[in-house]
């Protein structure tokens, strides 16, 4: 089964935990604009960043994006 990334769900995850983009950026030592780019789907999170974000906000990596399945065989 093949998965494709849909919209970023980071803003919802942050809201559920009562955290701001700035707080997450501080925790990860990145610019807040970078977090905003992920939220606005201007950038896709690299795996290392997604793992760091998930660990910081205590969620699983797949919870950071909508996942769409495709039954196409490659």
Predicted model as a PDB file, atoms N, CA, C, CB and O in Angstrom, pLDDT in the B-factor column:
MODEL        1                                                                  
ATOM      1  N   UNK A   1       0.841  -1.167   0.000  1.00 78.00           N  
ATOM      2  CA  UNK A   1       0.000   0.000   0.000  1.00 78.00           C  
ATOM      3  C   UNK A   1       0.896   1.244   0.000  1.00 78.00           C  
ATOM      4  CB  UNK A   1      -0.962  -0.010   1.218  1.00 78.00           C  
ATOM      5  O   UNK A   1       1.901   1.300   0.709  1.00 78.00           O  
ATOM      6  N   UNK A   2       0.523   2.211  -0.787  1.00 86.00           N  
ATOM      7  CA  UNK A   2       1.294   3.439  -0.908  1.00 86.00           C  
ATOM      8  C   UNK A   2       0.571   4.571  -0.177  1.00 86.00           C  
ATOM      9  CB  UNK A   2       1.521   3.803  -2.397  1.00 86.00           C  
ATOM     10  O   UNK A   2      -0.649   4.699  -0.273  1.00 86.00           O  
ATOM     11  N   UNK A   3       1.324   5.384   0.546  1.00 87.00           N  
ATOM     12  CA  UNK A   3       0.765   6.529   1.256  1.00 87.00           C  
ATOM     13  C   UNK A   3       1.255   7.815   0.621  1.00 87.00           C  
ATOM     14  CB  UNK A   3       1.138   6.489   2.748  1.00 87.00           C  
ATOM     15  O   UNK A   3       2.393   7.906   0.161  1.00 87.00           O  
ATOM     16  N   UNK A   4       0.378   8.808   0.604  1.00 90.00           N  
ATOM     17  CA  UNK A   4       0.734  10.148   0.169  1.00 90.00           C  
ATOM     18  C   UNK A   4       0.380  11.102   1.294  1.00 90.00           C  
ATOM     19  CB  UNK A   4       0.008  10.536  -1.162  1.00 90.00           C  
ATOM     20  O   UNK A   4      -0.596  10.898   2.015  1.00 90.00           O  
ATOM     21  N   UNK A   5       1.185  12.149   1.435  1.00 92.00           N  
ATOM     22  CA  UNK A   5       0.923  13.142   2.472  1.00 92.00           C  
ATOM     23  C   UNK A   5      -0.167  14.094   2.029  1.00 92.00           C  
ATOM     24  CB  UNK A   5       2.194  13.917   2.817  1.00 92.00           C  
ATOM     25  O   UNK A   5      -0.159  14.586   0.900  1.00 92.00           O  
ATOM     26  N   UNK A   6      -1.099  14.349   2.922  1.00 93.00           N  
ATOM     27  CA  UNK A   6      -2.112  15.363   2.707  1.00 93.00           C  
ATOM     28  C   UNK A   6      -1.686  16.626   3.440  1.00 93.00           C  
ATOM     29  CB  UNK A   6      -3.509  14.877   3.186  1.00 93.00           C  
ATOM     30  O   UNK A   6      -0.503  16.964   3.479  1.00 93.00           O  
ATOM     31  N   UNK A   7      -2.648  17.312   4.014  1.00 95.00           N  
ATOM     32  CA  UNK A   7      -2.355  18.550   4.740  1.00 95.00           C  
ATOM     33  C   UNK A   7      -1.621  18.274   6.038  1.00 95.00           C  
ATOM     34  CB  UNK A   7      -3.638  19.314   5.026  1.00 95.00           C  
ATOM     35  O   UNK A   7      -1.786  17.221   6.655  1.00 95.00           O  
ATOM     36  N   UNK A   8      -0.816  19.232   6.437  1.00 97.00           N  
ATOM     37  CA  UNK A   8      -0.109  19.165   7.706  1.00 97.00           C  
ATOM     38  C   UNK A   8      -1.110  19.387   8.840  1.00 97.00           C  
ATOM     39  CB  UNK A   8       1.042  20.215   7.761  1.00 97.00           C  
ATOM     40  O   UNK A   8      -1.951  20.283   8.761  1.00 97.00           O  
ATOM     41  N   UNK A   9      -1.022  18.586   9.875  1.00 98.00           N  
ATOM     42  CA  UNK A   9      -1.918  18.670  11.022  1.00 98.00           C  
ATOM     43  C   UNK A   9      -1.228  19.248  12.256  1.00 98.00           C  
ATOM     44  CB  UNK A   9      -2.474  17.300  11.343  1.00 98.00           C  
ATOM     45  O   UNK A   9      -1.753  19.177  13.366  1.00 98.00           O  
ATOM     46  N   UNK A  10      -0.048  19.820  12.045  1.00 98.00           N  
ATOM     47  CA  UNK A  10       0.730  20.318  13.184  1.00 98.00           C  
ATOM     48  C   UNK A  10      -0.016  21.399  13.959  1.00 98.00           C  
ATOM     49  CB  UNK A  10       2.069  20.864  12.706  1.00 98.00           C  
ATOM     50  O   UNK A  10       0.024  21.408  15.190  1.00 98.00           O  
ATOM     51  N   UNK A  11      -0.688  22.299  13.271  1.00 98.00           N  
ATOM     52  CA  UNK A  11      -1.409  23.370  13.967  1.00 98.00           C  
ATOM     53  C   UNK A  11      -2.467  22.788  14.911  1.00 98.00           C  
ATOM     54  CB  UNK A  11      -2.072  24.326  12.948  1.00 98.00           C  
ATOM     55  O   UNK A  11      -2.637  23.276  16.028  1.00 98.00           O  
ATOM     56  N   UNK A  12      -3.174  21.751  14.466  1.00 98.00           N  
ATOM     57  CA  UNK A  12      -4.167  21.108  15.319  1.00 98.00           C  
ATOM     58  C   UNK A  12      -3.514  20.423  16.512  1.00 98.00           C  
ATOM     59  CB  UNK A  12      -4.977  20.100  14.517  1.00 98.00           C  
ATOM     60  O   UNK A  12      -4.007  20.514  17.637  1.00 98.00           O  
ATOM     61  N   UNK A  13      -2.391  19.728  16.259  1.00 98.00           N  
ATOM     62  CA  UNK A  13      -1.707  19.052  17.359  1.00 98.00           C  
ATOM     63  C   UNK A  13      -1.221  20.062  18.402  1.00 98.00           C  
ATOM     64  CB  UNK A  13      -0.523  18.225  16.827  1.00 98.00           C  
ATOM     65  O   UNK A  13      -1.333  19.819  19.604  1.00 98.00           O  
ATOM     66  N   UNK A  14      -0.680  21.196  17.940  1.00 98.00           N  
ATOM     67  CA  UNK A  14      -0.224  22.235  18.872  1.00 98.00           C  
ATOM     68  C   UNK A  14      -1.403  22.789  19.673  1.00 98.00           C  
ATOM     69  CB  UNK A  14       0.490  23.380  18.107  1.00 98.00           C  
ATOM     70  O   UNK A  14      -1.301  22.981  20.885  1.00 98.00           O  
ATOM     71  N   UNK A  15      -2.504  23.041  19.002  1.00 97.00           N  
ATOM     72  CA  UNK A  15      -3.692  23.573  19.666  1.00 97.00           C  
ATOM     73  C   UNK A  15      -4.201  22.607  20.737  1.00 97.00           C  
ATOM     74  CB  UNK A  15      -4.797  23.853  18.637  1.00 97.00           C  
ATOM     75  O   UNK A  15      -4.565  23.031  21.834  1.00 97.00           O  
ATOM     76  N   UNK A  16      -4.227  21.324  20.423  1.00 97.00           N  
ATOM     77  CA  UNK A  16      -4.675  20.310  21.383  1.00 97.00           C  
ATOM     78  C   UNK A  16      -3.816  20.297  22.638  1.00 97.00           C  
ATOM     79  CB  UNK A  16      -4.660  18.933  20.738  1.00 97.00           C  
ATOM     80  O   UNK A  16      -4.287  19.952  23.721  1.00 97.00           O  
ATOM     81  N   UNK A  17      -2.555  20.676  22.483  1.00 97.00           N  
ATOM     82  CA  UNK A  17      -1.622  20.637  23.612  1.00 97.00           C  
ATOM     83  C   UNK A  17      -1.398  22.011  24.237  1.00 97.00           C  
ATOM     84  CB  UNK A  17      -0.294  20.064  23.162  1.00 97.00           C  
ATOM     85  O   UNK A  17      -0.621  22.146  25.182  1.00 97.00           O  
ATOM     86  N   UNK A  18      -2.069  23.019  23.718  1.00 97.00           N  
ATOM     87  CA  UNK A  18      -1.949  24.366  24.278  1.00 97.00           C  
ATOM     88  C   UNK A  18      -0.583  24.990  24.033  1.00 97.00           C  
ATOM     89  CB  UNK A  18      -2.223  24.330  25.756  1.00 97.00           C  
ATOM     90  O   UNK A  18      -0.111  25.794  24.837  1.00 97.00           O  
ATOM     91  N   UNK A  19       0.051  24.624  22.929  1.00 97.00           N  
ATOM     92  CA  UNK A  19       1.377  25.151  22.600  1.00 97.00           C  
ATOM     93  C   UNK A  19       1.295  26.075  21.399  1.00 97.00           C  
ATOM     94  CB  UNK A  19       2.368  24.006  22.323  1.00 97.00           C  
ATOM     95  O   UNK A  19       0.434  25.910  20.535  1.00 97.00           O  
ATOM     96  N   UNK A  20       2.192  27.044  21.349  1.00 97.00           N  
ATOM     97  CA  UNK A  20       2.266  27.953  20.210  1.00 97.00           C  
ATOM     98  C   UNK A  20       3.376  27.504  19.261  1.00 97.00           C  
ATOM     99  CB  UNK A  20       2.509  29.408  20.682  1.00 97.00           C  
ATOM    100  O   UNK A  20       4.230  26.688  19.609  1.00 97.00           O  
ATOM    101  N   UNK A  21       3.333  28.058  18.068  1.00 97.00           N  
ATOM    102  CA  UNK A  21       4.401  27.798  17.108  1.00 97.00           C  
ATOM    103  C   UNK A  21       5.732  28.276  17.658  1.00 97.00           C  
ATOM    104  CB  UNK A  21       4.105  28.477  15.767  1.00 97.00           C  
ATOM    105  O   UNK A  21       6.755  27.615  17.479  1.00 97.00           O  
ATOM    106  N   UNK A  22       5.722  29.426  18.329  1.00 97.00           N  
ATOM    107  CA  UNK A  22       6.949  29.988  18.892  1.00 97.00           C  
ATOM    108  C   UNK A  22       7.527  29.077  19.977  1.00 97.00           C  
ATOM    109  CB  UNK A  22       6.678  31.386  19.466  1.00 97.00           C  
ATOM    110  O   UNK A  22       8.743  28.903  20.059  1.00 97.00           O  
ATOM    111  N   UNK A  23       6.667  28.502  20.801  1.00 98.00           N  
ATOM    112  CA  UNK A  23       7.146  27.591  21.849  1.00 98.00           C  
ATOM    113  C   UNK A  23       7.793  26.351  21.236  1.00 98.00           C  
ATOM    114  CB  UNK A  23       5.986  27.178  22.777  1.00 98.00           C  
ATOM    115  O   UNK A  23       8.843  25.900  21.693  1.00 98.00           O  
ATOM    116  N   UNK A  24       7.164  25.811  20.210  1.00 98.00           N  
ATOM    117  CA  UNK A  24       7.742  24.643  19.544  1.00 98.00           C  
ATOM    118  C   UNK A  24       9.069  25.012  18.890  1.00 98.00           C  
ATOM    119  CB  UNK A  24       6.765  24.074  18.492  1.00 98.00           C  
ATOM    120  O   UNK A  24      10.043  24.265  18.990  1.00 98.00           O  
ATOM    121  N   UNK A  25       9.108  26.151  18.227  1.00 98.00           N  
ATOM    122  CA  UNK A  25      10.346  26.597  17.579  1.00 98.00           C  
ATOM    123  C   UNK A  25      11.464  26.746  18.604  1.00 98.00           C  
ATOM    124  CB  UNK A  25      10.122  27.931  16.840  1.00 98.00           C  
ATOM    125  O   UNK A  25      12.599  26.339  18.354  1.00 98.00           O  
ATOM    126  N   UNK A  26      11.145  27.326  19.754  1.00 98.00           N  
ATOM    127  CA  UNK A  26      12.151  27.467  20.816  1.00 98.00           C  
ATOM    128  C   UNK A  26      12.655  26.100  21.279  1.00 98.00           C  
ATOM    129  CB  UNK A  26      11.566  28.245  22.010  1.00 98.00           C  
ATOM    130  O   UNK A  26      13.857  25.900  21.453  1.00 98.00           O  
ATOM    131  N   UNK A  27      11.740  25.179  21.474  1.00 97.00           N  
ATOM    132  CA  UNK A  27      12.119  23.838  21.949  1.00 97.00           C  
ATOM    133  C   UNK A  27      13.017  23.122  20.944  1.00 97.00           C  
ATOM    134  CB  UNK A  27      10.864  22.993  22.218  1.00 97.00           C  
ATOM    135  O   UNK A  27      13.910  22.365  21.325  1.00 97.00           O  
ATOM    136  N   UNK A  28      12.772  23.370  19.655  1.00 97.00           N  
ATOM    137  CA  UNK A  28      13.551  22.698  18.612  1.00 97.00           C  
ATOM    138  C   UNK A  28      14.755  23.507  18.150  1.00 97.00           C  
ATOM    139  CB  UNK A  28      12.670  22.401  17.431  1.00 97.00           C  
ATOM    140  O   UNK A  28      15.573  23.028  17.365  1.00 97.00           O  
ATOM    141  N   UNK A  29      14.854  24.741  18.646  1.00 97.00           N  
ATOM    142  CA  UNK A  29      15.933  25.663  18.268  1.00 97.00           C  
ATOM    143  C   UNK A  29      15.926  25.927  16.762  1.00 97.00           C  
ATOM    144  CB  UNK A  29      17.300  25.096  18.698  1.00 97.00           C  
ATOM    145  O   UNK A  29      16.964  25.874  16.101  1.00 97.00           O  
ATOM    146  N   UNK A  30      14.723  26.213  16.232  1.00 97.00           N  
ATOM    147  CA  UNK A  30      14.566  26.613  14.836  1.00 97.00           C  
ATOM    148  C   UNK A  30      13.787  27.923  14.801  1.00 97.00           C  
ATOM    149  CB  UNK A  30      13.842  25.501  14.001  1.00 97.00           C  
ATOM    150  O   UNK A  30      13.181  28.325  15.794  1.00 97.00           O  
ATOM    151  N   UNK A  31      13.809  28.584  13.639  1.00 96.00           N  
ATOM    152  CA  UNK A  31      13.064  29.828  13.501  1.00 96.00           C  
ATOM    153  C   UNK A  31      11.563  29.532  13.451  1.00 96.00           C  
ATOM    154  CB  UNK A  31      13.512  30.596  12.235  1.00 96.00           C  
ATOM    155  O   UNK A  31      11.149  28.542  12.848  1.00 96.00           O  
ATOM    156  N   UNK A  32      10.755  30.375  14.074  1.00 96.00           N  
ATOM    157  CA  UNK A  32       9.299  30.164  14.037  1.00 96.00           C  
ATOM    158  C   UNK A  32       8.747  30.120  12.602  1.00 96.00           C  
ATOM    159  CB  UNK A  32       8.593  31.274  14.822  1.00 96.00           C  
ATOM    160  O   UNK A  32       7.745  29.452  12.343  1.00 96.00           O  
ATOM    161  N   UNK A  33       9.394  30.822  11.682  1.00 97.00           N  
ATOM    162  CA  UNK A  33       8.948  30.805  10.286  1.00 97.00           C  
ATOM    163  C   UNK A  33       9.001  29.400   9.695  1.00 97.00           C  
ATOM    164  CB  UNK A  33       9.802  31.753   9.446  1.00 97.00           C  
ATOM    165  O   UNK A  33       8.175  29.036   8.858  1.00 97.00           O  
ATOM    166  N   UNK A  34       9.970  28.625  10.133  1.00 97.00           N  
ATOM    167  CA  UNK A  34      10.096  27.243   9.640  1.00 97.00           C  
ATOM    168  C   UNK A  34       8.869  26.433  10.055  1.00 97.00           C  
ATOM    169  CB  UNK A  34      11.397  26.574  10.182  1.00 97.00           C  
ATOM    170  O   UNK A  34       8.313  25.683   9.253  1.00 97.00           O  
ATOM    171  N   UNK A  35       8.455  26.589  11.304  1.00 97.00           N  
ATOM    172  CA  UNK A  35       7.269  25.888  11.793  1.00 97.00           C  
ATOM    173  C   UNK A  35       6.043  26.342  10.998  1.00 97.00           C  
ATOM    174  CB  UNK A  35       7.063  26.143  13.316  1.00 97.00           C  
ATOM    175  O   UNK A  35       5.207  25.522  10.615  1.00 97.00           O  
ATOM    176  N   UNK A  36       5.941  27.642  10.755  1.00 97.00           N  
ATOM    177  CA  UNK A  36       4.837  28.178   9.958  1.00 97.00           C  
ATOM    178  C   UNK A  36       4.820  27.623   8.551  1.00 97.00           C  
ATOM    179  CB  UNK A  36       4.918  29.681   9.905  1.00 97.00           C  
ATOM    180  O   UNK A  36       3.750  27.372   7.995  1.00 97.00           O  
ATOM    181  N   UNK A  37       5.990  27.428   7.967  1.00 98.00           N  
ATOM    182  CA  UNK A  37       6.069  26.851   6.621  1.00 98.00           C  
ATOM    183  C   UNK A  37       5.526  25.430   6.594  1.00 98.00           C  
ATOM    184  CB  UNK A  37       7.513  26.864   6.119  1.00 98.00           C  
ATOM    185  O   UNK A  37       4.855  25.039   5.639  1.00 98.00           O  
ATOM    186  N   UNK A  38       5.812  24.652   7.639  1.00 98.00           N  
ATOM    187  CA  UNK A  38       5.270  23.292   7.711  1.00 98.00           C  
ATOM    188  C   UNK A  38       3.746  23.346   7.820  1.00 98.00           C  
ATOM    189  CB  UNK A  38       5.875  22.520   8.917  1.00 98.00           C  
ATOM    190  O   UNK A  38       3.037  22.626   7.118  1.00 98.00           O  
ATOM    191  N   UNK A  39       3.255  24.207   8.707  1.00 97.00           N  
ATOM    192  CA  UNK A  39       1.815  24.327   8.930  1.00 97.00           C  
ATOM    193  C   UNK A  39       1.091  24.764   7.661  1.00 97.00           C  
ATOM    194  CB  UNK A  39       1.534  25.318  10.058  1.00 97.00           C  
ATOM    195  O   UNK A  39       0.008  24.264   7.355  1.00 97.00           O  
ATOM    196  N   UNK A  40       1.688  25.694   6.925  1.00 97.00           N  
ATOM    197  CA  UNK A  40       1.077  26.220   5.700  1.00 97.00           C  
ATOM    198  C   UNK A  40       1.339  25.346   4.471  1.00 97.00           C  
ATOM    199  CB  UNK A  40       1.588  27.616   5.438  1.00 97.00           C  
ATOM    200  O   UNK A  40       0.992  25.724   3.352  1.00 97.00           O  
ATOM    201  N   UNK A  41       1.946  24.192   4.679  1.00 96.00           N  
ATOM    202  CA  UNK A  41       2.269  23.251   3.593  1.00 96.00           C  
ATOM    203  C   UNK A  41       3.195  23.856   2.541  1.00 96.00           C  
ATOM    204  CB  UNK A  41       0.992  22.776   2.923  1.00 96.00           C  
ATOM    205  O   UNK A  41       3.153  23.467   1.374  1.00 96.00           O  
ATOM    206  N   UNK A  42       4.029  24.805   2.955  1.00 97.00           N  
ATOM    207  CA  UNK A  42       5.039  25.364   2.053  1.00 97.00           C  
ATOM    208  C   UNK A  42       6.273  24.468   2.020  1.00 97.00           C  
ATOM    209  CB  UNK A  42       5.428  26.794   2.487  1.00 97.00           C  
ATOM    210  O   UNK A  42       7.028  24.473   1.048  1.00 97.00           O  
ATOM    211  N   UNK A  43       6.470  23.704   3.085  1.00 96.00           N  
ATOM    212  CA  UNK A  43       7.575  22.752   3.194  1.00 96.00           C  
ATOM    213  C   UNK A  43       7.045  21.467   3.803  1.00 96.00           C  
ATOM    214  CB  UNK A  43       8.745  23.331   4.049  1.00 96.00           C  
ATOM    215  O   UNK A  43       6.112  21.483   4.606  1.00 96.00           O  
ATOM    216  N   UNK A  44       7.644  20.368   3.415  1.00 96.00           N  
ATOM    217  CA  UNK A  44       7.349  19.085   4.056  1.00 96.00           C  
ATOM    218  C   UNK A  44       8.435  18.851   5.097  1.00 96.00           C  
ATOM    219  CB  UNK A  44       7.286  17.899   3.006  1.00 96.00           C  
ATOM    220  O   UNK A  44       9.618  19.070   4.835  1.00 96.00           O  
ATOM    221  N   UNK A  45       8.029  18.411   6.265  1.00 97.00           N  
ATOM    222  CA  UNK A  45       8.998  18.174   7.335  1.00 97.00           C  
ATOM    223  C   UNK A  45       9.949  17.053   6.948  1.00 97.00           C  
ATOM    224  CB  UNK A  45       8.283  17.835   8.654  1.00 97.00           C  
ATOM    225  O   UNK A  45       9.502  15.984   6.533  1.00 97.00           O  
ATOM    226  N   UNK A  46      11.248  17.278   7.076  1.00 96.00           N  
ATOM    227  CA  UNK A  46      12.181  16.149   6.942  1.00 96.00           C  
ATOM    228  C   UNK A  46      11.920  15.151   8.076  1.00 96.00           C  
ATOM    229  CB  UNK A  46      13.677  16.644   6.967  1.00 96.00           C  
ATOM    230  O   UNK A  46      11.432  15.532   9.140  1.00 96.00           O  
ATOM    231  N   UNK A  47      12.237  13.908   7.851  1.00 97.00           N  
ATOM    232  CA  UNK A  47      11.944  12.878   8.846  1.00 97.00           C  
ATOM    233  C   UNK A  47      12.544  13.198  10.210  1.00 97.00           C  
ATOM    234  CB  UNK A  47      12.459  11.540   8.368  1.00 97.00           C  
ATOM    235  O   UNK A  47      11.871  13.028  11.227  1.00 97.00           O  
ATOM    236  N   UNK A  48      13.784  13.653  10.256  1.00 97.00           N  
ATOM    237  CA  UNK A  48      14.414  13.962  11.551  1.00 97.00           C  
ATOM    238  C   UNK A  48      13.642  15.040  12.296  1.00 97.00           C  
ATOM    239  CB  UNK A  48      15.868  14.412  11.348  1.00 97.00           C  
ATOM    240  O   UNK A  48      13.479  14.958  13.514  1.00 97.00           O  
ATOM    241  N   UNK A  49      13.165  16.053  11.571  1.00 97.00           N  
ATOM    242  CA  UNK A  49      12.397  17.123  12.208  1.00 97.00           C  
ATOM    243  C   UNK A  49      11.039  16.587  12.667  1.00 97.00           C  
ATOM    244  CB  UNK A  49      12.210  18.318  11.234  1.00 97.00           C  
ATOM    245  O   UNK A  49      10.585  16.909  13.765  1.00 97.00           O  
ATOM    246  N   UNK A  50      10.393  15.777  11.836  1.00 98.00           N  
ATOM    247  CA  UNK A  50       9.099  15.209  12.209  1.00 98.00           C  
ATOM    248  C   UNK A  50       9.228  14.356  13.477  1.00 98.00           C  
ATOM    249  CB  UNK A  50       8.530  14.363  11.049  1.00 98.00           C  
ATOM    250  O   UNK A  50       8.358  14.403  14.347  1.00 98.00           O  
ATOM    251  N   UNK A  51      10.292  13.593  13.582  1.00 98.00           N  
ATOM    252  CA  UNK A  51      10.522  12.785  14.787  1.00 98.00           C  
ATOM    253  C   UNK A  51      10.732  13.690  15.996  1.00 98.00           C  
ATOM    254  CB  UNK A  51      11.744  11.852  14.598  1.00 98.00           C  
ATOM    255  O   UNK A  51      10.189  13.429  17.070  1.00 98.00           O  
ATOM    256  N   UNK A  52      11.512  14.747  15.827  1.00 98.00           N  
ATOM    257  CA  UNK A  52      11.759  15.689  16.925  1.00 98.00           C  
ATOM    258  C   UNK A  52      10.477  16.395  17.352  1.00 98.00           C  
ATOM    259  CB  UNK A  52      12.811  16.725  16.513  1.00 98.00           C  
ATOM    260  O   UNK A  52      10.219  16.560  18.544  1.00 98.00           O  
ATOM    261  N   UNK A  53       9.677  16.810  16.375  1.00 98.00           N  
ATOM    262  CA  UNK A  53       8.406  17.467  16.699  1.00 98.00           C  
ATOM    263  C   UNK A  53       7.494  16.501  17.434  1.00 98.00           C  
ATOM    264  CB  UNK A  53       7.713  17.990  15.421  1.00 98.00           C  
ATOM    265  O   UNK A  53       6.920  16.850  18.466  1.00 98.00           O  
ATOM    266  N   UNK A  54       7.356  15.292  16.913  1.00 98.00           N  
ATOM    267  CA  UNK A  54       6.487  14.300  17.554  1.00 98.00           C  
ATOM    268  C   UNK A  54       6.921  14.012  18.984  1.00 98.00           C  
ATOM    269  CB  UNK A  54       6.477  13.005  16.749  1.00 98.00           C  
ATOM    270  O   UNK A  54       6.081  13.911  19.878  1.00 98.00           O  
ATOM    271  N   UNK A  55       8.219  13.881  19.208  1.00 98.00           N  
ATOM    272  CA  UNK A  55       8.715  13.630  20.561  1.00 98.00           C  
ATOM    273  C   UNK A  55       8.448  14.825  21.471  1.00 98.00           C  
ATOM    274  CB  UNK A  55      10.217  13.316  20.531  1.00 98.00           C  
ATOM    275  O   UNK A  55       8.103  14.657  22.640  1.00 98.00           O  
ATOM    276  N   UNK A  56       8.606  16.023  20.935  1.00 97.00           N  
ATOM    277  CA  UNK A  56       8.416  17.242  21.731  1.00 97.00           C  
ATOM    278  C   UNK A  56       6.958  17.426  22.128  1.00 97.00           C  
ATOM    279  CB  UNK A  56       8.900  18.467  20.954  1.00 97.00           C  
ATOM    280  O   UNK A  56       6.664  17.782  23.269  1.00 97.00           O  
ATOM    281  N   UNK A  57       6.044  17.184  21.191  1.00 97.00           N  
ATOM    282  CA  UNK A  57       4.628  17.411  21.502  1.00 97.00           C  
ATOM    283  C   UNK A  57       3.897  16.128  21.894  1.00 97.00           C  
ATOM    284  CB  UNK A  57       3.935  18.044  20.312  1.00 97.00           C  
ATOM    285  O   UNK A  57       2.681  16.125  22.085  1.00 97.00           O  
ATOM    286  N   UNK A  58       4.654  15.048  22.009  1.00 97.00           N  
ATOM    287  CA  UNK A  58       4.142  13.759  22.477  1.00 97.00           C  
ATOM    288  C   UNK A  58       2.995  13.228  21.601  1.00 97.00           C  
ATOM    289  CB  UNK A  58       3.669  13.889  23.920  1.00 97.00           C  
ATOM    290  O   UNK A  58       1.863  13.048  22.050  1.00 97.00           O  
ATOM    291  N   UNK A  59       3.344  12.991  20.350  1.00 97.00           N  
ATOM    292  CA  UNK A  59       2.407  12.338  19.437  1.00 97.00           C  
ATOM    293  C   UNK A  59       3.217  11.408  18.544  1.00 97.00           C  
ATOM    294  CB  UNK A  59       1.594  13.389  18.584  1.00 97.00           C  
ATOM    295  O   UNK A  59       4.444  11.374  18.630  1.00 97.00           O  
ATOM    296  N   UNK A  60       2.544  10.663  17.701  1.00 97.00           N  
ATOM    297  CA  UNK A  60       3.223   9.800  16.740  1.00 97.00           C  
ATOM    298  C   UNK A  60       3.449  10.578  15.451  1.00 97.00           C  
ATOM    299  CB  UNK A  60       2.402   8.507  16.471  1.00 97.00           C  
ATOM    300  O   UNK A  60       2.653  11.452  15.108  1.00 97.00           O  
ATOM    301  N   UNK A  61       4.512  10.274  14.743  1.00 97.00           N  
ATOM    302  CA  UNK A  61       4.842  10.975  13.504  1.00 97.00           C  
ATOM    303  C   UNK A  61       3.666  10.978  12.515  1.00 97.00           C  
ATOM    304  CB  UNK A  61       6.068  10.332  12.854  1.00 97.00           C  
ATOM    305  O   UNK A  61       3.392  12.025  11.929  1.00 97.00           O  
ATOM    306  N   UNK A  62       2.960   9.862  12.301  1.00 95.00           N  
ATOM    307  CA  UNK A  62       1.855   9.892  11.339  1.00 95.00           C  
ATOM    308  C   UNK A  62       0.723  10.860  11.713  1.00 95.00           C  
ATOM    309  CB  UNK A  62       1.289   8.510  11.194  1.00 95.00           C  
ATOM    310  O   UNK A  62      -0.095  11.209  10.862  1.00 95.00           O  
ATOM    311  N   UNK A  63       0.671  11.290  12.966  1.00 97.00           N  
ATOM    312  CA  UNK A  63      -0.354  12.236  13.394  1.00 97.00           C  
ATOM    313  C   UNK A  63      -0.056  13.666  12.947  1.00 97.00           C  
ATOM    314  CB  UNK A  63      -0.495  12.193  14.897  1.00 97.00           C  
ATOM    315  O   UNK A  63      -0.862  14.568  13.178  1.00 97.00           O  
ATOM    316  N   UNK A  64       1.088  13.878  12.315  1.00 98.00           N  
ATOM    317  CA  UNK A  64       1.470  15.220  11.893  1.00 98.00           C  
ATOM    318  C   UNK A  64       0.938  15.575  10.510  1.00 98.00           C  
ATOM    319  CB  UNK A  64       2.968  15.352  11.905  1.00 98.00           C  
ATOM    320  O   UNK A  64       0.939  16.747  10.134  1.00 98.00           O  
ATOM    321  N   UNK A  65       0.487  14.591   9.755  1.00 97.00           N  
ATOM    322  CA  UNK A  65      -0.045  14.820   8.406  1.00 97.00           C  
ATOM    323  C   UNK A  65      -1.271  13.965   8.167  1.00 97.00           C  
ATOM    324  CB  UNK A  65       1.021  14.523   7.340  1.00 97.00           C  
ATOM    325  O   UNK A  65      -1.410  12.886   8.742  1.00 97.00           O  
ATOM    326  N   UNK A  66      -2.165  14.456   7.307  1.00 95.00           N  
ATOM    327  CA  UNK A  66      -3.197  13.598   6.781  1.00 95.00           C  
ATOM    328  C   UNK A  66      -2.503  12.580   5.890  1.00 95.00           C  
ATOM    329  CB  UNK A  66      -4.290  14.410   6.005  1.00 95.00           C  
ATOM    330  O   UNK A  66      -1.621  12.944   5.112  1.00 95.00           O  
ATOM    331  N   UNK A  67      -2.876  11.341   5.989  1.00 92.00           N  
ATOM    332  CA  UNK A  67      -2.297  10.308   5.138  1.00 92.00           C  
ATOM    333  C   UNK A  67      -3.359   9.785   4.201  1.00 92.00           C  
ATOM    334  CB  UNK A  67      -1.699   9.162   5.976  1.00 92.00           C  
ATOM    335  O   UNK A  67      -4.448   9.398   4.627  1.00 92.00           O  
ATOM    336  N   UNK A  68      -3.040   9.776   2.939  1.00 90.00           N  
ATOM    337  CA  UNK A  68      -3.950   9.250   1.924  1.00 90.00           C  
ATOM    338  C   UNK A  68      -3.350   7.936   1.408  1.00 90.00           C  
ATOM    339  CB  UNK A  68      -4.172  10.290   0.746  1.00 90.00           C  
ATOM    340  O   UNK A  68      -2.150   7.845   1.150  1.00 90.00           O  
ATOM    341  N   UNK A  69      -4.192   6.948   1.268  1.00 86.00           N  
ATOM    342  CA  UNK A  69      -3.715   5.660   0.763  1.00 86.00           C  
ATOM    343  C   UNK A  69      -4.039   5.540  -0.709  1.00 86.00           C  
ATOM    344  CB  UNK A  69      -4.339   4.490   1.549  1.00 86.00           C  
ATOM    345  O   UNK A  69      -5.024   6.077  -1.216  1.00 86.00           O  
ATOM    346  N   UNK A  70      -3.177   4.820  -1.356  1.00 75.00           N  
ATOM    347  CA  UNK A  70      -3.357   4.534  -2.777  1.00 75.00           C  
ATOM    348  C   UNK A  70      -3.063   3.057  -2.969  1.00 75.00           C  
ATOM    349  CB  UNK A  70      -2.427   5.435  -3.684  1.00 75.00           C  
ATOM    350  O   UNK A  70      -2.056   2.549  -2.476  1.00 75.00           O  
ATOM    351  N   UNK A  71      -3.922   2.382  -3.670  1.00 65.00           N  
ATOM    352  CA  UNK A  71      -3.735   0.949  -3.898  1.00 65.00           C  
ATOM    353  C   UNK A  71      -3.006   0.669  -5.204  1.00 65.00           C  
ATOM    354  CB  UNK A  71      -5.076   0.242  -3.899  1.00 65.00           C  
ATOM    355  O   UNK A  71      -3.029  -0.453  -5.710  1.00 65.00           O  
ATOM    356  N   UNK A  72      -2.365   1.688  -5.739  1.00 48.00           N  
ATOM    357  CA  UNK A  72      -1.632   1.516  -6.982  1.00 48.00           C  
ATOM    358  C   UNK A  72      -0.430   0.614  -6.768  1.00 48.00           C  
ATOM    359  CB  UNK A  72      -1.191   2.867  -7.538  1.00 48.00           C  
ATOM    360  O   UNK A  72       0.257   0.720  -5.752  1.00 48.00           O  
ATOM    361  N   UNK A  73      -0.182  -0.247  -7.692  1.00 42.00           N  
ATOM    362  CA  UNK A  73       0.991  -1.107  -7.650  1.00 42.00           C  
ATOM    363  C   UNK A  73       2.039  -0.481  -8.537  1.00 42.00           C  
ATOM    364  CB  UNK A  73       0.662  -2.564  -8.100  1.00 42.00           C  
ATOM    365  O   UNK A  73       1.773  -0.145  -9.691  1.00 42.00           O  
ATOM    366  N   UNK A  74       3.232  -0.325  -7.995  1.00 47.00           N  
ATOM    367  CA  UNK A  74       4.326   0.277  -8.777  1.00 47.00           C  
ATOM    368  C   UNK A  74       5.109  -0.761  -9.506  1.00 47.00           C  
ATOM    369  CB  UNK A  74       5.254   1.073  -7.890  1.00 47.00           C  
ATOM    370  O   UNK A  74       6.063  -0.434 -10.211  1.00 47.00           O  
TER     371      UNK A  74                                                      
ENDMDL                                                                          
END                                                                             
